[in-house]
């Protein structure tokens, strides 16, 4: 059985003089963007250039020309940046590249550094 509460008569409204009222002001907060990390491939004398180009295309979405340019930079300078990402994305990409290199039997090394 549901009980019914008695209706209260409407209260006369008093004019609002602002006393006792609290006004909250919205302040703009500056939020720093998350730190970014660059994923870097390191040169070695054993990993085929074609494999490096495939990795750059598959895991970093570079086109053939861009992947070839980065591969040549790695070959000539010893290292090359594949992309810049947030920490979690960069760490995931590093693990994916290392796993692919291990599966293919290549000693390719991939690291992440603060950009």
NUROKE-505622 format. One record per residue (C-alpha): residue number from 1; x, y, z. Coordinates in pm, 1 decimal. Example, Ala and Ser with C-alpha at 12.3 -4.5 7.8 and 13.67 -1.06 7.14 Angstrom:
# NUROKE-505622
<pt><num>1</num><px>1230.0</px><py>-450.0</py><pz>780.0</pz></pt>
<pt><num>2</num><px>1367.0</px><py>-106.0</py><pz>714.0</pz></pt>
END
This chain:
# NUROKE-505622
<pt><num>1</num><px>0.0</px><py>0.0</py><pz>0.0</pz></pt>
<pt><num>2</num><px>152.7</px><py>331.3</py><pz>-104.6</pz></pt>
<pt><num>3</num><px>140.2</px><py>615.3</py><pz>139.2</pz></pt>
<pt><num>4</num><px>65.9</px><py>959.7</py><pz>11.1</pz></pt>
<pt><num>5</num><px>247.0</px><py>1259.6</py><pz>146.2</pz></pt>
<pt><num>6</num><px>30.7</px><py>1559.9</py><pz>214.8</pz></pt>
<pt><num>7</num><px>82.4</px><py>1847.3</py><pz>-27.0</pz></pt>
<pt><num>8</num><px>243.1</px><py>2150.4</py><pz>128.2</pz></pt>
<pt><num>9</num><px>98.1</px><py>2487.9</py><pz>49.7</pz></pt>
<pt><num>10</num><px>321.5</px><py>2703.8</py><pz>-175.7</pz></pt>
<pt><num>11</num><px>554.9</px><py>2932.3</py><pz>17.6</pz></pt>
<pt><num>12</num><px>547.4</px><py>3299.3</py><pz>-69.3</pz></pt>
<pt><num>13</num><px>870.7</px><py>3386.5</py><pz>-246.5</pz></pt>
<pt><num>14</num><px>1086.5</px><py>3651.9</py><pz>-90.8</pz></pt>
<pt><num>15</num><px>1267.0</px><py>3901.6</py><pz>-310.8</pz></pt>
<pt><num>16</num><px>1627.2</px><py>3789.7</py><pz>-378.1</pz></pt>
<pt><num>17</num><px>1856.9</px><py>4048.6</py><pz>-228.3</pz></pt>
<pt><num>18</num><px>2170.0</px><py>3839.2</py><pz>-294.0</pz></pt>
<pt><num>19</num><px>2257.7</px><py>3799.1</py><pz>71.5</pz></pt>
<pt><num>20</num><px>2372.4</px><py>3449.9</py><pz>154.5</pz></pt>
<pt><num>21</num><px>2415.5</px><py>3364.1</py><pz>-212.1</pz></pt>
<pt><num>22</num><px>2738.0</px><py>3216.5</py><pz>-343.0</pz></pt>
<pt><num>23</num><px>2851.5</px><py>3282.0</py><pz>-696.5</pz></pt>
<pt><num>24</num><px>3103.6</px><py>3039.9</py><pz>-840.8</pz></pt>
<pt><num>25</num><px>3332.2</px><py>3180.3</py><pz>-1103.7</pz></pt>
<pt><num>26</num><px>3460.9</px><py>2954.3</py><pz>-1373.9</pz></pt>
<pt><num>27</num><px>3832.7</px><py>2985.6</py><pz>-1420.1</pz></pt>
<pt><num>28</num><px>4004.7</px><py>2864.2</py><pz>-1730.5</pz></pt>
<pt><num>29</num><px>4249.2</px><py>2587.9</py><pz>-1649.3</pz></pt>
<pt><num>30</num><px>4551.7</px><py>2540.3</py><pz>-1862.9</pz></pt>
<pt><num>31</num><px>4611.9</px><py>2174.2</py><pz>-1923.3</pz></pt>
<pt><num>32</num><px>4952.5</px><py>2084.0</py><pz>-2056.2</pz></pt>
<pt><num>33</num><px>4950.3</px><py>1851.2</py><pz>-2355.2</pz></pt>
<pt><num>34</num><px>5083.7</px><py>1503.8</py><pz>-2279.8</pz></pt>
<pt><num>35</num><px>5454.6</px><py>1452.0</py><pz>-2342.0</pz></pt>
<pt><num>36</num><px>5533.0</px><py>1296.6</py><pz>-2677.7</pz></pt>
<pt><num>37</num><px>5787.7</px><py>1033.5</py><pz>-2767.5</pz></pt>
<pt><num>38</num><px>5959.7</px><py>960.2</py><pz>-3093.5</pz></pt>
<pt><num>39</num><px>5991.4</px><py>602.3</py><pz>-3209.5</pz></pt>
<pt><num>40</num><px>6339.7</px><py>542.9</py><pz>-3353.2</pz></pt>
<pt><num>41</num><px>6476.6</px><py>255.3</py><pz>-3560.2</pz></pt>
<pt><num>42</num><px>6846.9</px><py>178.8</py><pz>-3523.3</pz></pt>
<pt><num>43</num><px>7074.0</px><py>60.2</py><pz>-3801.8</pz></pt>
<pt><num>44</num><px>7236.2</px><py>-282.8</py><pz>-3803.8</pz></pt>
<pt><num>45</num><px>7433.4</px><py>-472.9</py><pz>-4064.6</pz></pt>
<pt><num>46</num><px>7194.3</px><py>-766.3</py><pz>-4095.1</pz></pt>
<pt><num>47</num><px>6831.8</px><py>-650.7</py><pz>-4129.3</pz></pt>
<pt><num>48</num><px>6737.9</px><py>-623.3</py><pz>-4498.0</pz></pt>
<pt><num>49</num><px>6643.3</px><py>-277.1</py><pz>-4621.4</pz></pt>
<pt><num>50</num><px>6321.0</px><py>-420.3</py><pz>-4765.9</pz></pt>
<pt><num>51</num><px>6214.9</px><py>-540.5</py><pz>-4421.5</pz></pt>
<pt><num>52</num><px>6274.2</px><py>-193.5</py><pz>-4274.0</pz></pt>
<pt><num>53</num><px>6065.6</px><py>-35.4</py><pz>-4551.1</pz></pt>
<pt><num>54</num><px>5787.6</px><py>-289.5</py><pz>-4486.1</pz></pt>
<pt><num>55</num><px>5794.0</px><py>-209.3</py><pz>-4111.4</pz></pt>
<pt><num>56</num><px>5772.9</px><py>164.5</py><pz>-4181.7</pz></pt>
<pt><num>57</num><px>5476.4</px><py>111.1</py><pz>-4413.1</pz></pt>
<pt><num>58</num><px>5290.4</px><py>-142.0</py><pz>-4201.7</pz></pt>
<pt><num>59</num><px>5338.3</px><py>-7.3</py><pz>-3848.8</pz></pt>
<pt><num>60</num><px>5389.6</px><py>363.9</py><pz>-3912.8</pz></pt>
<pt><num>61</num><px>5170.0</px><py>414.8</py><pz>-4221.8</pz></pt>
<pt><num>62</num><px>5438.9</px><py>573.4</py><pz>-4439.0</pz></pt>
<pt><num>63</num><px>5401.3</px><py>551.3</py><pz>-4814.6</pz></pt>
<pt><num>64</num><px>5671.7</px><py>377.3</py><pz>-5016.3</pz></pt>
<pt><num>65</num><px>5861.7</px><py>698.2</py><pz>-5090.2</pz></pt>
<pt><num>66</num><px>5856.3</px><py>818.0</py><pz>-4727.7</pz></pt>
<pt><num>67</num><px>5947.8</px><py>474.8</py><pz>-4593.5</pz></pt>
<pt><num>68</num><px>6239.6</px><py>450.1</py><pz>-4836.0</pz></pt>
<pt><num>69</num><px>6363.0</px><py>795.8</py><pz>-4736.5</pz></pt>
<pt><num>70</num><px>6355.3</px><py>704.5</py><pz>-4364.3</pz></pt>
<pt><num>71</num><px>6521.5</px><py>368.2</py><pz>-4433.9</pz></pt>
<pt><num>72</num><px>6807.0</px><py>542.9</py><pz>-4615.9</pz></pt>
<pt><num>73</num><px>6845.1</px><py>789.6</py><pz>-4328.6</pz></pt>
<pt><num>74</num><px>6870.5</px><py>494.1</py><pz>-4087.3</pz></pt>
<pt><num>75</num><px>7122.6</px><py>325.5</py><pz>-4317.0</pz></pt>
<pt><num>76</num><px>7345.6</px><py>633.0</py><pz>-4357.5</pz></pt>
<pt><num>77</num><px>7308.0</px><py>803.1</py><pz>-4018.4</pz></pt>
<pt><num>78</num><px>7256.3</px><py>502.3</py><pz>-3792.5</pz></pt>
<pt><num>79</num><px>6906.1</px><py>593.3</py><pz>-3678.3</pz></pt>
<pt><num>80</num><px>6581.5</px><py>739.8</py><pz>-3802.3</pz></pt>
<pt><num>81</num><px>6259.2</px><py>867.3</py><pz>-3649.2</pz></pt>
<pt><num>82</num><px>5955.0</px><py>669.0</py><pz>-3758.2</pz></pt>
<pt><num>83</num><px>5692.1</px><py>882.8</py><pz>-3586.4</pz></pt>
<pt><num>84</num><px>5601.0</px><py>1085.5</py><pz>-3277.4</pz></pt>
<pt><num>85</num><px>5330.4</px><py>959.8</py><pz>-3039.4</pz></pt>
<pt><num>86</num><px>5203.6</px><py>969.9</py><pz>-2683.2</pz></pt>
<pt><num>87</num><px>5385.0</px><py>736.3</py><pz>-2443.9</pz></pt>
<pt><num>88</num><px>5143.7</px><py>443.0</py><pz>-2461.5</pz></pt>
<pt><num>89</num><px>5114.3</px><py>450.0</py><pz>-2839.6</pz></pt>
<pt><num>90</num><px>5492.9</px><py>478.6</py><pz>-2881.3</pz></pt>
<pt><num>91</num><px>5554.6</px><py>187.2</py><pz>-2642.4</pz></pt>
<pt><num>92</num><px>5302.5</px><py>-26.3</py><pz>-2829.1</pz></pt>
<pt><num>93</num><px>5463.0</px><py>50.2</py><pz>-3165.4</pz></pt>
<pt><num>94</num><px>5808.3</px><py>-36.6</py><pz>-3028.6</pz></pt>
<pt><num>95</num><px>5680.2</px><py>-373.5</py><pz>-2905.7</pz></pt>
<pt><num>96</num><px>5505.3</px><py>-447.6</py><pz>-3234.8</pz></pt>
<pt><num>97</num><px>5819.9</px><py>-372.2</py><pz>-3437.0</pz></pt>
<pt><num>98</num><px>6044.1</px><py>-577.7</py><pz>-3207.4</pz></pt>
<pt><num>99</num><px>5803.2</px><py>-872.0</py><pz>-3223.5</pz></pt>
<pt><num>100</num><px>5787.5</px><py>-854.8</py><pz>-3604.3</pz></pt>
<pt><num>101</num><px>6168.3</px><py>-842.9</py><pz>-3625.6</pz></pt>
<pt><num>102</num><px>6200.9</px><py>-1145.0</py><pz>-3394.0</pz></pt>
<pt><num>103</num><px>5943.0</px><py>-1341.5</py><pz>-3594.8</pz></pt>
<pt><num>104</num><px>6136.3</px><py>-1265.7</py><pz>-3914.5</pz></pt>
<pt><num>105</num><px>6470.3</px><py>-1350.5</py><pz>-3751.2</pz></pt>
<pt><num>106</num><px>6614.3</px><py>-999.3</py><pz>-3781.2</pz></pt>
<pt><num>107</num><px>6809.4</px><py>-812.1</py><pz>-3510.0</pz></pt>
<pt><num>108</num><px>6633.3</px><py>-480.1</py><pz>-3585.1</pz></pt>
<pt><num>109</num><px>6621.2</px><py>-254.4</py><pz>-3279.8</pz></pt>
<pt><num>110</num><px>6346.1</px><py>-3.1</py><pz>-3210.8</pz></pt>
<pt><num>111</num><px>6343.4</px><py>241.5</py><pz>-2919.3</pz></pt>
<pt><num>112</num><px>6142.2</px><py>537.6</py><pz>-2795.8</pz></pt>
<pt><num>113</num><px>6280.3</px><py>870.4</py><pz>-2675.3</pz></pt>
<pt><num>114</num><px>6127.5</px><py>1187.1</py><pz>-2537.2</pz></pt>
<pt><num>115</num><px>6077.2</px><py>1417.7</py><pz>-2833.1</pz></pt>
END
